[in-house]
Amino acid sequence: MCRENNLVIYLAREMGLPHTTAFRSYIATVERKTLEINPEFFDSLVFTTETWRKSNCDSRHVITRFSSHGFHHKICTSSGYHEPIDSCICKLCGCRATLYHLLDCTNNTDSLSKWATSIS
């Protein structure tokens, strides 16, 4: 994640390990899983900012959690944790609530840190 190399692929390349059937199967699985990732994730804060990667970053947990699930479940009119769908509506503004809608919501007045610690 976040521009880091896959350890197995790195070790195979660095150590000149043979590409066995098991290795090729593993690579195919990694590639398939990568294709299953929501493309919006690659535009999230973990990919577009660097500050969270620095030592002693107080907001690392907020940025990584927001990038993982967008706090969508806290603003959607559909209750409980779920994947965003077209019928999801934001409690704050009444617009369609996408995974990362909270960053663009015109009625959001709270910081991501506050959303990270809120219970609702």
Phi and psi restraints in degrees (range 20) as a CNS / XPLOR table:
assign (resid 1 and name C) (resid 2 and name N)
       (resid 2 and name CA) (resid 2 and name C) 1.0 60.1 20.0 2
assign (resid 2 and name N) (resid 2 and name CA)
       (resid 2 and name C) (resid 3 and name N) 1.0 54.4 20.0 2
assign (resid 2 and name C) (resid 3 and name N)
       (resid 3 and name CA) (resid 3 and name C) 1.0 67.4 20.0 2
assign (resid 3 and name N) (resid 3 and name CA)
       (resid 3 and name C) (resid 4 and name N) 1.0 19.3 20.0 2
assign (resid 3 and name C) (resid 4 and name N)
       (resid 4 and name CA) (resid 4 and name C) 1.0 -95.4 20.0 2
assign (resid 4 and name N) (resid 4 and name CA)
       (resid 4 and name C) (resid 5 and name N) 1.0 142.0 20.0 2
assign (resid 4 and name C) (resid 5 and name N)
       (resid 5 and name CA) (resid 5 and name C) 1.0 -75.8 20.0 2
assign (resid 5 and name N) (resid 5 and name CA)
       (resid 5 and name C) (resid 6 and name N) 1.0 149.0 20.0 2
assign (resid 5 and name C) (resid 6 and name N)
       (resid 6 and name CA) (resid 6 and name C) 1.0 -67.3 20.0 2
assign (resid 6 and name N) (resid 6 and name CA)
       (resid 6 and name C) (resid 7 and name N) 1.0 129.0 20.0 2
assign (resid 6 and name C) (resid 7 and name N)
       (resid 7 and name CA) (resid 7 and name C) 1.0 -60.4 20.0 2
assign (resid 7 and name N) (resid 7 and name CA)
       (resid 7 and name C) (resid 8 and name N) 1.0 -43.0 20.0 2
assign (resid 7 and name C) (resid 8 and name N)
       (resid 8 and name CA) (resid 8 and name C) 1.0 -63.6 20.0 2
assign (resid 8 and name N) (resid 8 and name CA)
       (resid 8 and name C) (resid 9 and name N) 1.0 -44.3 20.0 2
assign (resid 8 and name C) (resid 9 and name N)
       (resid 9 and name CA) (resid 9 and name C) 1.0 -65.6 20.0 2
assign (resid 9 and name N) (resid 9 and name CA)
       (resid 9 and name C) (resid 10 and name N) 1.0 -42.1 20.0 2
assign (resid 9 and name C) (resid 10 and name N)
       (resid 10 and name CA) (resid 10 and name C) 1.0 -59.8 20.0 2
assign (resid 10 and name N) (resid 10 and name CA)
       (resid 10 and name C) (resid 11 and name N) 1.0 -48.6 20.0 2
assign (resid 10 and name C) (resid 11 and name N)
       (resid 11 and name CA) (resid 11 and name C) 1.0 -64.4 20.0 2
assign (resid 11 and name N) (resid 11 and name CA)
       (resid 11 and name C) (resid 12 and name N) 1.0 -40.1 20.0 2
assign (resid 11 and name C) (resid 12 and name N)
       (resid 12 and name CA) (resid 12 and name C) 1.0 -61.6 20.0 2
assign (resid 12 and name N) (resid 12 and name CA)
       (resid 12 and name C) (resid 13 and name N) 1.0 -42.2 20.0 2
assign (resid 12 and name C) (resid 13 and name N)
       (resid 13 and name CA) (resid 13 and name C) 1.0 -70.0 20.0 2
assign (resid 13 and name N) (resid 13 and name CA)
       (resid 13 and name C) (resid 14 and name N) 1.0 -47.9 20.0 2
assign (resid 13 and name C) (resid 14 and name N)
       (resid 14 and name CA) (resid 14 and name C) 1.0 -66.3 20.0 2
assign (resid 14 and name N) (resid 14 and name CA)
       (resid 14 and name C) (resid 15 and name N) 1.0 -34.6 20.0 2
assign (resid 14 and name C) (resid 15 and name N)
       (resid 15 and name CA) (resid 15 and name C) 1.0 -98.6 20.0 2
assign (resid 15 and name N) (resid 15 and name CA)
       (resid 15 and name C) (resid 16 and name N) 1.0 0.3 20.0 2
assign (resid 15 and name C) (resid 16 and name N)
       (resid 16 and name CA) (resid 16 and name C) 1.0 62.9 20.0 2
assign (resid 16 and name N) (resid 16 and name CA)
       (resid 16 and name C) (resid 17 and name N) 1.0 36.5 20.0 2
assign (resid 16 and name C) (resid 17 and name N)
       (resid 17 and name CA) (resid 17 and name C) 1.0 -73.6 20.0 2
assign (resid 17 and name N) (resid 17 and name CA)
       (resid 17 and name C) (resid 18 and name N) 1.0 148.2 20.0 2
assign (resid 17 and name C) (resid 18 and name N)
       (resid 18 and name CA) (resid 18 and name C) 1.0 -70.3 20.0 2
assign (resid 18 and name N) (resid 18 and name CA)
       (resid 18 and name C) (resid 19 and name N) 1.0 149.8 20.0 2
assign (resid 18 and name C) (resid 19 and name N)
       (resid 19 and name CA) (resid 19 and name C) 1.0 -89.0 20.0 2
assign (resid 19 and name N) (resid 19 and name CA)
       (resid 19 and name C) (resid 20 and name N) 1.0 83.8 20.0 2
assign (resid 19 and name C) (resid 20 and name N)
       (resid 20 and name CA) (resid 20 and name C) 1.0 -73.4 20.0 2
assign (resid 20 and name N) (resid 20 and name CA)
       (resid 20 and name C) (resid 21 and name N) 1.0 174.2 20.0 2
assign (resid 20 and name C) (resid 21 and name N)
       (resid 21 and name CA) (resid 21 and name C) 1.0 -59.8 20.0 2
assign (resid 21 and name N) (resid 21 and name CA)
       (resid 21 and name C) (resid 22 and name N) 1.0 -42.7 20.0 2
assign (resid 21 and name C) (resid 22 and name N)
       (resid 22 and name CA) (resid 22 and name C) 1.0 -63.6 20.0 2
assign (resid 22 and name N) (resid 22 and name CA)
       (resid 22 and name C) (resid 23 and name N) 1.0 -40.8 20.0 2
assign (resid 22 and name C) (resid 23 and name N)
       (resid 23 and name CA) (resid 23 and name C) 1.0 -63.9 20.0 2
assign (resid 23 and name N) (resid 23 and name CA)
       (resid 23 and name C) (resid 24 and name N) 1.0 -47.0 20.0 2
assign (resid 23 and name C) (resid 24 and name N)
       (resid 24 and name CA) (resid 24 and name C) 1.0 -63.0 20.0 2
assign (resid 24 and name N) (resid 24 and name CA)
       (resid 24 and name C) (resid 25 and name N) 1.0 -37.5 20.0 2
assign (resid 24 and name C) (resid 25 and name N)
       (resid 25 and name CA) (resid 25 and name C) 1.0 -64.7 20.0 2
assign (resid 25 and name N) (resid 25 and name CA)
       (resid 25 and name C) (resid 26 and name N) 1.0 -41.9 20.0 2
assign (resid 25 and name C) (resid 26 and name N)
       (resid 26 and name CA) (resid 26 and name C) 1.0 -61.9 20.0 2
assign (resid 26 and name N) (resid 26 and name CA)
       (resid 26 and name C) (resid 27 and name N) 1.0 -45.1 20.0 2
assign (resid 26 and name C) (resid 27 and name N)
       (resid 27 and name CA) (resid 27 and name C) 1.0 -60.7 20.0 2
assign (resid 27 and name N) (resid 27 and name CA)
       (resid 27 and name C) (resid 28 and name N) 1.0 -42.6 20.0 2
assign (resid 27 and name C) (resid 28 and name N)
       (resid 28 and name CA) (resid 28 and name C) 1.0 -62.1 20.0 2
assign (resid 28 and name N) (resid 28 and name CA)
       (resid 28 and name C) (resid 29 and name N) 1.0 -39.9 20.0 2
assign (resid 28 and name C) (resid 29 and name N)
       (resid 29 and name CA) (resid 29 and name C) 1.0 -65.3 20.0 2
assign (resid 29 and name N) (resid 29 and name CA)
       (resid 29 and name C) (resid 30 and name N) 1.0 -44.5 20.0 2
assign (resid 29 and name C) (resid 30 and name N)
       (resid 30 and name CA) (resid 30 and name C) 1.0 -61.0 20.0 2
assign (resid 30 and name N) (resid 30 and name CA)
       (resid 30 and name C) (resid 31 and name N) 1.0 -44.6 20.0 2
assign (resid 30 and name C) (resid 31 and name N)
       (resid 31 and name CA) (resid 31 and name C) 1.0 -64.0 20.0 2
assign (resid 31 and name N) (resid 31 and name CA)
       (resid 31 and name C) (resid 32 and name N) 1.0 -41.3 20.0 2
assign (resid 31 and name C) (resid 32 and name N)
       (resid 32 and name CA) (resid 32 and name C) 1.0 -63.5 20.0 2
assign (resid 32 and name N) (resid 32 and name CA)
       (resid 32 and name C) (resid 33 and name N) 1.0 -45.3 20.0 2
assign (resid 32 and name C) (resid 33 and name N)
       (resid 33 and name CA) (resid 33 and name C) 1.0 -65.4 20.0 2
assign (resid 33 and name N) (resid 33 and name CA)
       (resid 33 and name C) (resid 34 and name N) 1.0 -35.3 20.0 2
assign (resid 33 and name C) (resid 34 and name N)
       (resid 34 and name CA) (resid 34 and name C) 1.0 -63.8 20.0 2
assign (resid 34 and name N) (resid 34 and name CA)
       (resid 34 and name C) (resid 35 and name N) 1.0 -39.0 20.0 2
assign (resid 34 and name C) (resid 35 and name N)
       (resid 35 and name CA) (resid 35 and name C) 1.0 -68.0 20.0 2
assign (resid 35 and name N) (resid 35 and name CA)
       (resid 35 and name C) (resid 36 and name N) 1.0 -23.0 20.0 2
assign (resid 35 and name C) (resid 36 and name N)
       (resid 36 and name CA) (resid 36 and name C) 1.0 -81.1 20.0 2
assign (resid 36 and name N) (resid 36 and name CA)
       (resid 36 and name C) (resid 37 and name N) 1.0 -10.3 20.0 2
assign (resid 36 and name C) (resid 37 and name N)
       (resid 37 and name CA) (resid 37 and name C) 1.0 -72.6 20.0 2
assign (resid 37 and name N) (resid 37 and name CA)
       (resid 37 and name C) (resid 38 and name N) 1.0 134.4 20.0 2
assign (resid 37 and name C) (resid 38 and name N)
       (resid 38 and name CA) (resid 38 and name C) 1.0 -57.4 20.0 2
assign (resid 38 and name N) (resid 38 and name CA)
       (resid 38 and name C) (resid 39 and name N) 1.0 124.1 20.0 2
assign (resid 38 and name C) (resid 39 and name N)
       (resid 39 and name CA) (resid 39 and name C) 1.0 -56.9 20.0 2
assign (resid 39 and name N) (resid 39 and name CA)
       (resid 39 and name C) (resid 40 and name N) 1.0 -27.6 20.0 2
assign (resid 39 and name C) (resid 40 and name N)
       (resid 40 and name CA) (resid 40 and name C) 1.0 -59.7 20.0 2
assign (resid 40 and name N) (resid 40 and name CA)
       (resid 40 and name C) (resid 41 and name N) 1.0 -29.6 20.0 2
assign (resid 40 and name C) (resid 41 and name N)
       (resid 41 and name CA) (resid 41 and name C) 1.0 -58.0 20.0 2
assign (resid 41 and name N) (resid 41 and name CA)
       (resid 41 and name C) (resid 42 and name N) 1.0 -35.5 20.0 2
assign (resid 41 and name C) (resid 42 and name N)
       (resid 42 and name CA) (resid 42 and name C) 1.0 -74.0 20.0 2
assign (resid 42 and name N) (resid 42 and name CA)
       (resid 42 and name C) (resid 43 and name N) 1.0 -8.6 20.0 2
assign (resid 42 and name C) (resid 43 and name N)
       (resid 43 and name CA) (resid 43 and name C) 1.0 -104.1 20.0 2
assign (resid 43 and name N) (resid 43 and name CA)
       (resid 43 and name C) (resid 44 and name N) 1.0 5.0 20.0 2
assign (resid 43 and name C) (resid 44 and name N)
       (resid 44 and name CA) (resid 44 and name C) 1.0 -76.2 20.0 2
assign (resid 44 and name N) (resid 44 and name CA)
       (resid 44 and name C) (resid 45 and name N) 1.0 173.4 20.0 2
assign (resid 44 and name C) (resid 45 and name N)
       (resid 45 and name CA) (resid 45 and name C) 1.0 -60.5 20.0 2
assign (resid 45 and name N) (resid 45 and name CA)
       (resid 45 and name C) (resid 46 and name N) 1.0 -29.4 20.0 2
assign (resid 45 and name C) (resid 46 and name N)
       (resid 46 and name CA) (resid 46 and name C) 1.0 -67.6 20.0 2
assign (resid 46 and name N) (resid 46 and name CA)
       (resid 46 and name C) (resid 47 and name N) 1.0 -23.6 20.0 2
assign (resid 46 and name C) (resid 47 and name N)
       (resid 47 and name CA) (resid 47 and name C) 1.0 -97.7 20.0 2
assign (resid 47 and name N) (resid 47 and name CA)
       (resid 47 and name C) (resid 48 and name N) 1.0 -21.9 20.0 2
assign (resid 47 and name C) (resid 48 and name N)
       (resid 48 and name CA) (resid 48 and name C) 1.0 -103.7 20.0 2
assign (resid 48 and name N) (resid 48 and name CA)
       (resid 48 and name C) (resid 49 and name N) 1.0 -5.0 20.0 2
assign (resid 48 and name C) (resid 49 and name N)
       (resid 49 and name CA) (resid 49 and name C) 1.0 -130.8 20.0 2
assign (resid 49 and name N) (resid 49 and name CA)
       (resid 49 and name C) (resid 50 and name N) 1.0 157.6 20.0 2
assign (resid 49 and name C) (resid 50 and name N)
       (resid 50 and name CA) (resid 50 and name C) 1.0 -114.5 20.0 2
assign (resid 50 and name N) (resid 50 and name CA)
       (resid 50 and name C) (resid 51 and name N) 1.0 -18.7 20.0 2
assign (resid 50 and name C) (resid 51 and name N)
       (resid 51 and name CA) (resid 51 and name C) 1.0 -57.9 20.0 2
assign (resid 51 and name N) (resid 51 and name CA)
       (resid 51 and name C) (resid 52 and name N) 1.0 -35.7 20.0 2
assign (resid 51 and name C) (resid 52 and name N)
       (resid 52 and name CA) (resid 52 and name C) 1.0 -66.2 20.0 2
assign (resid 52 and name N) (resid 52 and name CA)
       (resid 52 and name C) (resid 53 and name N) 1.0 -18.6 20.0 2
assign (resid 52 and name C) (resid 53 and name N)
       (resid 53 and name CA) (resid 53 and name C) 1.0 -83.2 20.0 2
assign (resid 53 and name N) (resid 53 and name CA)
       (resid 53 and name C) (resid 54 and name N) 1.0 -13.8 20.0 2
assign (resid 53 and name C) (resid 54 and name N)
       (resid 54 and name CA) (resid 54 and name C) 1.0 -76.0 20.0 2
assign (resid 54 and name N) (resid 54 and name CA)
       (resid 54 and name C) (resid 55 and name N) 1.0 155.2 20.0 2
assign (resid 54 and name C) (resid 55 and name N)
       (resid 55 and name CA) (resid 55 and name C) 1.0 -64.5 20.0 2
assign (resid 55 and name N) (resid 55 and name CA)
       (resid 55 and name C) (resid 56 and name N) 1.0 148.6 20.0 2
assign (resid 55 and name C) (resid 56 and name N)
       (resid 56 and name CA) (resid 56 and name C) 1.0 58.6 20.0 2
assign (resid 56 and name N) (resid 56 and name CA)
       (resid 56 and name C) (resid 57 and name N) 1.0 30.2 20.0 2
assign (resid 56 and name C) (resid 57 and name N)
       (resid 57 and name CA) (resid 57 and name C) 1.0 -76.2 20.0 2
assign (resid 57 and name N) (resid 57 and name CA)
       (resid 57 and name C) (resid 58 and name N) 1.0 115.3 20.0 2
assign (resid 57 and name C) (resid 58 and name N)
       (resid 58 and name CA) (resid 58 and name C) 1.0 -66.8 20.0 2
assign (resid 58 and name N) (resid 58 and name CA)
       (resid 58 and name C) (resid 59 and name N) 1.0 -25.0 20.0 2
assign (resid 58 and name C) (resid 59 and name N)
       (resid 59 and name CA) (resid 59 and name C) 1.0 -103.1 20.0 2
assign (resid 59 and name N) (resid 59 and name CA)
       (resid 59 and name C) (resid 60 and name N) 1.0 11.1 20.0 2
assign (resid 59 and name C) (resid 60 and name N)
       (resid 60 and name CA) (resid 60 and name C) 1.0 -54.6 20.0 2
assign (resid 60 and name N) (resid 60 and name CA)
       (resid 60 and name C) (resid 61 and name N) 1.0 -46.0 20.0 2
assign (resid 60 and name C) (resid 61 and name N)
       (resid 61 and name CA) (resid 61 and name C) 1.0 -63.7 20.0 2
assign (resid 61 and name N) (resid 61 and name CA)
       (resid 61 and name C) (resid 62 and name N) 1.0 -33.5 20.0 2
assign (resid 61 and name C) (resid 62 and name N)
       (resid 62 and name CA) (resid 62 and name C) 1.0 -69.3 20.0 2
assign (resid 62 and name N) (resid 62 and name CA)
       (resid 62 and name C) (resid 63 and name N) 1.0 -48.0 20.0 2
assign (resid 62 and name C) (resid 63 and name N)
       (resid 63 and name CA) (resid 63 and name C) 1.0 -65.6 20.0 2
assign (resid 63 and name N) (resid 63 and name CA)
       (resid 63 and name C) (resid 64 and name N) 1.0 -43.9 20.0 2
assign (resid 63 and name C) (resid 64 and name N)
       (resid 64 and name CA) (resid 64 and name C) 1.0 -69.8 20.0 2
assign (resid 64 and name N) (resid 64 and name CA)
       (resid 64 and name C) (resid 65 and name N) 1.0 -38.3 20.0 2
assign (resid 64 and name C) (resid 65 and name N)
       (resid 65 and name CA) (resid 65 and name C) 1.0 -66.7 20.0 2
assign (resid 65 and name N) (resid 65 and name CA)
       (resid 65 and name C) (resid 66 and name N) 1.0 -42.5 20.0 2
assign (resid 65 and name C) (resid 66 and name N)
       (resid 66 and name CA) (resid 66 and name C) 1.0 -62.7 20.0 2
assign (resid 66 and name N) (resid 66 and name CA)
       (resid 66 and name C) (resid 67 and name N) 1.0 -41.9 20.0 2
assign (resid 66 and name C) (resid 67 and name N)
       (resid 67 and name CA) (resid 67 and name C) 1.0 -66.6 20.0 2
assign (resid 67 and name N) (resid 67 and name CA)
       (resid 67 and name C) (resid 68 and name N) 1.0 -30.2 20.0 2
assign (resid 67 and name C) (resid 68 and name N)
       (resid 68 and name CA) (resid 68 and name C) 1.0 -73.2 20.0 2
assign (resid 68 and name N) (resid 68 and name CA)
       (resid 68 and name C) (resid 69 and name N) 1.0 -46.7 20.0 2
assign (resid 68 and name C) (resid 69 and name N)
       (resid 69 and name CA) (resid 69 and name C) 1.0 -133.7 20.0 2
assign (resid 69 and name N) (resid 69 and name CA)
       (resid 69 and name C) (resid 70 and name N) 1.0 1.8 20.0 2
assign (resid 69 and name C) (resid 70 and name N)
       (resid 70 and name CA) (resid 70 and name C) 1.0 63.9 20.0 2
assign (resid 70 and name N) (resid 70 and name CA)
       (resid 70 and name C) (resid 71 and name N) 1.0 4.5 20.0 2
assign (resid 70 and name C) (resid 71 and name N)
       (resid 71 and name CA) (resid 71 and name C) 1.0 55.1 20.0 2
assign (resid 71 and name N) (resid 71 and name CA)
       (resid 71 and name C) (resid 72 and name N) 1.0 22.8 20.0 2
assign (resid 71 and name C) (resid 72 and name N)
       (resid 72 and name CA) (resid 72 and name C) 1.0 -54.0 20.0 2
assign (resid 72 and name N) (resid 72 and name CA)
       (resid 72 and name C) (resid 73 and name N) 1.0 -42.0 20.0 2
assign (resid 72 and name C) (resid 73 and name N)
       (resid 73 and name CA) (resid 73 and name C) 1.0 -64.0 20.0 2
assign (resid 73 and name N) (resid 73 and name CA)
       (resid 73 and name C) (resid 74 and name N) 1.0 -16.5 20.0 2
assign (resid 73 and name C) (resid 74 and name N)
       (resid 74 and name CA) (resid 74 and name C) 1.0 -87.7 20.0 2
assign (resid 74 and name N) (resid 74 and name CA)
       (resid 74 and name C) (resid 75 and name N) 1.0 -18.9 20.0 2
assign (resid 74 and name C) (resid 75 and name N)
       (resid 75 and name CA) (resid 75 and name C) 1.0 -115.0 20.0 2
assign (resid 75 and name N) (resid 75 and name CA)
       (resid 75 and name C) (resid 76 and name N) 1.0 -8.3 20.0 2
assign (resid 75 and name C) (resid 76 and name N)
       (resid 76 and name CA) (resid 76 and name C) 1.0 -84.1 20.0 2
assign (resid 76 and name N) (resid 76 and name CA)
       (resid 76 and name C) (resid 77 and name N) 1.0 142.9 20.0 2
assign (resid 76 and name C) (resid 77 and name N)
       (resid 77 and name CA) (resid 77 and name C) 1.0 -69.8 20.0 2
assign (resid 77 and name N) (resid 77 and name CA)
       (resid 77 and name C) (resid 78 and name N) 1.0 -21.1 20.0 2
assign (resid 77 and name C) (resid 78 and name N)
       (resid 78 and name CA) (resid 78 and name C) 1.0 -78.5 20.0 2
assign (resid 78 and name N) (resid 78 and name CA)
       (resid 78 and name C) (resid 79 and name N) 1.0 128.7 20.0 2
assign (resid 78 and name C) (resid 79 and name N)
       (resid 79 and name CA) (resid 79 and name C) 1.0 -79.0 20.0 2
assign (resid 79 and name N) (resid 79 and name CA)
       (resid 79 and name C) (resid 80 and name N) 1.0 156.2 20.0 2
assign (resid 79 and name C) (resid 80 and name N)
       (resid 80 and name CA) (resid 80 and name C) 1.0 79.5 20.0 2
assign (resid 80 and name N) (resid 80 and name CA)
       (resid 80 and name C) (resid 81 and name N) 1.0 167.2 20.0 2
assign (resid 80 and name C) (resid 81 and name N)
       (resid 81 and name CA) (resid 81 and name C) 1.0 -74.5 20.0 2
assign (resid 81 and name N) (resid 81 and name CA)
       (resid 81 and name C) (resid 82 and name N) 1.0 131.4 20.0 2
assign (resid 81 and name C) (resid 82 and name N)
       (resid 82 and name CA) (resid 82 and name C) 1.0 -159.5 20.0 2
assign (resid 82 and name N) (resid 82 and name CA)
       (resid 82 and name C) (resid 83 and name N) 1.0 165.2 20.0 2
assign (resid 82 and name C) (resid 83 and name N)
       (resid 83 and name CA) (resid 83 and name C) 1.0 -78.8 20.0 2
assign (resid 83 and name N) (resid 83 and name CA)
       (resid 83 and name C) (resid 84 and name N) 1.0 137.8 20.0 2
assign (resid 83 and name C) (resid 84 and name N)
       (resid 84 and name CA) (resid 84 and name C) 1.0 -62.5 20.0 2
assign (resid 84 and name N) (resid 84 and name CA)
       (resid 84 and name C) (resid 85 and name N) 1.0 138.3 20.0 2
assign (resid 84 and name C) (resid 85 and name N)
       (resid 85 and name CA) (resid 85 and name C) 1.0 -129.0 20.0 2
assign (resid 85 and name N) (resid 85 and name CA)
       (resid 85 and name C) (resid 86 and name N) 1.0 173.3 20.0 2
assign (resid 85 and name C) (resid 86 and name N)
       (resid 86 and name CA) (resid 86 and name C) 1.0 -59.6 20.0 2
assign (resid 86 and name N) (resid 86 and name CA)
       (resid 86 and name C) (resid 87 and name N) 1.0 -26.5 20.0 2
assign (resid 86 and name C) (resid 87 and name N)
       (resid 87 and name CA) (resid 87 and name C) 1.0 -87.8 20.0 2
assign (resid 87 and name N) (resid 87 and name CA)
       (resid 87 and name C) (resid 88 and name N) 1.0 2.3 20.0 2
assign (resid 87 and name C) (resid 88 and name N)
       (resid 88 and name CA) (resid 88 and name C) 1.0 -72.5 20.0 2
assign (resid 88 and name N) (resid 88 and name CA)
       (resid 88 and name C) (resid 89 and name N) 1.0 131.2 20.0 2
assign (resid 88 and name C) (resid 89 and name N)
       (resid 89 and name CA) (resid 89 and name C) 1.0 -122.0 20.0 2
assign (resid 89 and name N) (resid 89 and name CA)
       (resid 89 and name C) (resid 90 and name N) 1.0 137.7 20.0 2
assign (resid 89 and name C) (resid 90 and name N)
       (resid 90 and name CA) (resid 90 and name C) 1.0 -75.2 20.0 2
assign (resid 90 and name N) (resid 90 and name CA)
       (resid 90 and name C) (resid 91 and name N) 1.0 130.3 20.0 2
assign (resid 90 and name C) (resid 91 and name N)
       (resid 91 and name CA) (resid 91 and name C) 1.0 -66.0 20.0 2
assign (resid 91 and name N) (resid 91 and name CA)
       (resid 91 and name C) (resid 92 and name N) 1.0 -26.2 20.0 2
assign (resid 91 and name C) (resid 92 and name N)
       (resid 92 and name CA) (resid 92 and name C) 1.0 -81.9 20.0 2
assign (resid 92 and name N) (resid 92 and name CA)
       (resid 92 and name C) (resid 93 and name N) 1.0 -41.8 20.0 2
assign (resid 92 and name C) (resid 93 and name N)
       (resid 93 and name CA) (resid 93 and name C) 1.0 -123.7 20.0 2
assign (resid 93 and name N) (resid 93 and name CA)
       (resid 93 and name C) (resid 94 and name N) 1.0 -12.0 20.0 2
assign (resid 93 and name C) (resid 94 and name N)
       (resid 94 and name CA) (resid 94 and name C) 1.0 83.0 20.0 2
assign (resid 94 and name N) (resid 94 and name CA)
       (resid 94 and name C) (resid 95 and name N) 1.0 3.0 20.0 2
assign (resid 94 and name C) (resid 95 and name N)
       (resid 95 and name CA) (resid 95 and name C) 1.0 -86.9 20.0 2
assign (resid 95 and name N) (resid 95 and name CA)
       (resid 95 and name C) (resid 96 and name N) 1.0 170.4 20.0 2
assign (resid 95 and name C) (resid 96 and name N)
       (resid 96 and name CA) (resid 96 and name C) 1.0 -60.3 20.0 2
assign (resid 96 and name N) (resid 96 and name CA)
       (resid 96 and name C) (resid 97 and name N) 1.0 130.6 20.0 2
assign (resid 96 and name C) (resid 97 and name N)
       (resid 97 and name CA) (resid 97 and name C) 1.0 -99.9 20.0 2
assign (resid 97 and name N) (resid 97 and name CA)
       (resid 97 and name C) (resid 98 and name N) 1.0 97.2 20.0 2
assign (resid 97 and name C) (resid 98 and name N)
       (resid 98 and name CA) (resid 98 and name C) 1.0 -80.9 20.0 2
assign (resid 98 and name N) (resid 98 and name CA)
       (resid 98 and name C) (resid 99 and name N) 1.0 178.4 20.0 2
assign (resid 98 and name C) (resid 99 and name N)
       (resid 99 and name CA) (resid 99 and name C) 1.0 -57.4 20.0 2
assign (resid 99 and name N) (resid 99 and name CA)
       (resid 99 and name C) (resid 100 and name N) 1.0 -44.0 20.0 2
assign (resid 99 and name C) (resid 100 and name N)
       (resid 100 and name CA) (resid 100 and name C) 1.0 -108.7 20.0 2
assign (resid 100 and name N) (resid 100 and name CA)
       (resid 100 and name C) (resid 101 and name N) 1.0 25.5 20.0 2
assign (resid 100 and name C) (resid 101 and name N)
       (resid 101 and name CA) (resid 101 and name C) 1.0 -56.0 20.0 2
assign (resid 101 and name N) (resid 101 and name CA)
       (resid 101 and name C) (resid 102 and name N) 1.0 -32.7 20.0 2
assign (resid 101 and name C) (resid 102 and name N)
       (resid 102 and name CA) (resid 102 and name C) 1.0 -54.3 20.0 2
assign (resid 102 and name N) (resid 102 and name CA)
       (resid 102 and name C) (resid 103 and name N) 1.0 -33.5 20.0 2
assign (resid 102 and name C) (resid 103 and name N)
       (resid 103 and name CA) (resid 103 and name C) 1.0 -69.2 20.0 2
assign (resid 103 and name N) (resid 103 and name CA)
       (resid 103 and name C) (resid 104 and name N) 1.0 -30.2 20.0 2
assign (resid 103 and name C) (resid 104 and name N)
       (resid 104 and name CA) (resid 104 and name C) 1.0 -103.7 20.0 2
assign (resid 104 and name N) (resid 104 and name CA)
       (resid 104 and name C) (resid 105 and name N) 1.0 -4.6 20.0 2
assign (resid 104 and name C) (resid 105 and name N)
       (resid 105 and name CA) (resid 105 and name C) 1.0 -64.4 20.0 2
assign (resid 105 and name N) (resid 105 and name CA)
       (resid 105 and name C) (resid 106 and name N) 1.0 122.9 20.0 2
assign (resid 105 and name C) (resid 106 and name N)
       (resid 106 and name CA) (resid 106 and name C) 1.0 -70.2 20.0 2
assign (resid 106 and name N) (resid 106 and name CA)
       (resid 106 and name C) (resid 107 and name N) 1.0 -19.7 20.0 2
assign (resid 106 and name C) (resid 107 and name N)
       (resid 107 and name CA) (resid 107 and name C) 1.0 -100.1 20.0 2
assign (resid 107 and name N) (resid 107 and name CA)
       (resid 107 and name C) (resid 108 and name N) 1.0 2.9 20.0 2
assign (resid 107 and name C) (resid 108 and name N)
       (resid 108 and name CA) (resid 108 and name C) 1.0 -80.3 20.0 2
assign (resid 108 and name N) (resid 108 and name CA)
       (resid 108 and name C) (resid 109 and name N) 1.0 119.5 20.0 2
assign (resid 108 and name C) (resid 109 and name N)
       (resid 109 and name CA) (resid 109 and name C) 1.0 -112.1 20.0 2
assign (resid 109 and name N) (resid 109 and name CA)
       (resid 109 and name C) (resid 110 and name N) 1.0 0.4 20.0 2
assign (resid 109 and name C) (resid 110 and name N)
       (resid 110 and name CA) (resid 110 and name C) 1.0 -102.6 20.0 2
assign (resid 110 and name N) (resid 110 and name CA)
       (resid 110 and name C) (resid 111 and name N) 1.0 154.5 20.0 2
assign (resid 110 and name C) (resid 111 and name N)
       (resid 111 and name CA) (resid 111 and name C) 1.0 -76.8 20.0 2
assign (resid 111 and name N) (resid 111 and name CA)
       (resid 111 and name C) (resid 112 and name N) 1.0 161.9 20.0 2
assign (resid 111 and name C) (resid 112 and name N)
       (resid 112 and name CA) (resid 112 and name C) 1.0 -61.7 20.0 2
assign (resid 112 and name N) (resid 112 and name CA)
       (resid 112 and name C) (resid 113 and name N) 1.0 -33.3 20.0 2
assign (resid 112 and name C) (resid 113 and name N)
       (resid 113 and name CA) (resid 113 and name C) 1.0 -61.3 20.0 2
assign (resid 113 and name N) (resid 113 and name CA)
       (resid 113 and name C) (resid 114 and name N) 1.0 -41.0 20.0 2
assign (resid 113 and name C) (resid 114 and name N)
       (resid 114 and name CA) (resid 114 and name C) 1.0 -66.7 20.0 2
assign (resid 114 and name N) (resid 114 and name CA)
       (resid 114 and name C) (resid 115 and name N) 1.0 -41.2 20.0 2
assign (resid 114 and name C) (resid 115 and name N)
       (resid 115 and name CA) (resid 115 and name C) 1.0 -63.1 20.0 2
assign (resid 115 and name N) (resid 115 and name CA)
       (resid 115 and name C) (resid 116 and name N) 1.0 -35.2 20.0 2
assign (resid 115 and name C) (resid 116 and name N)
       (resid 116 and name CA) (resid 116 and name C) 1.0 -65.9 20.0 2
assign (resid 116 and name N) (resid 116 and name CA)
       (resid 116 and name C) (resid 117 and name N) 1.0 -29.8 20.0 2
assign (resid 116 and name C) (resid 117 and name N)
       (resid 117 and name CA) (resid 117 and name C) 1.0 -100.7 20.0 2
assign (resid 117 and name N) (resid 117 and name CA)
       (resid 117 and name C) (resid 118 and name N) 1.0 -8.7 20.0 2
assign (resid 117 and name C) (resid 118 and name N)
       (resid 118 and name CA) (resid 118 and name C) 1.0 -73.5 20.0 2
assign (resid 118 and name N) (resid 118 and name CA)
       (resid 118 and name C) (resid 119 and name N) 1.0 149.3 20.0 2
assign (resid 118 and name C) (resid 119 and name N)
       (resid 119 and name CA) (resid 119 and name C) 1.0 -83.6 20.0 2
assign (resid 119 and name N) (resid 119 and name CA)
       (resid 119 and name C) (resid 120 and name N) 1.0 -34.0 20.0 2
